[in-house]
Amino acid sequence: MSGGLCDARFLVQGMHCAAGACTLERALLAVTGGVAARVSAAGQRASIVWSADFTRPSEWMAAPQAA
């Protein structure tokens, strides 16, 4: 992506409902530099777009554990 934006997709294990997906999306977006997040409970997958100028992957990767 351009403008210092990066994106990633990853698997999320143990998520069973849409409420969990919403909680995880909010947690990902709460990370400084998080621009967009999408989480699918059915597919147990998530994606995030973040600004490399403001955060590192290790910061948004910790968000699911904090949610």
Secondary structure, 3 states (H helix, E strand, C coil): CCCCEEEEEEECCCCCCHHHHHHHHHHHHHCCCEEEEEEECCCCEEEEEEECCCCCHHHHHCHHHHC
